[in-house]
């Protein structure tokens, strides 16, 4: 979701300041990508199929989550997902190790 949301920002508001927030509780993963108002347009080399938000929503629904997306009062855009972790046991047991 975050990758697709950042691609959308780059396509539609390339100069906008963008914030990615990740918050996790024992039962839910919360992801939010918010960009301020910006100027964009599809840069050369980036295809625009027009299905980015639909694809994100479908993937979030497949794991039992919910997605909201829409404009912000200041002219930006926000995509937020809430994903239940108790329905996705492999996510709870996954450990990531940083390497240098």
Secondary structure, DSSP 8 states (H G I E B T S, - for coil): -HHHHHHHHHHH-TTS-EEEEEEE-SSEEEEEEEE-S------TT----S-HHHHHHHHHHHTT-EEEEEE-TTS-EEEEEEEESTT-HHHHH-------
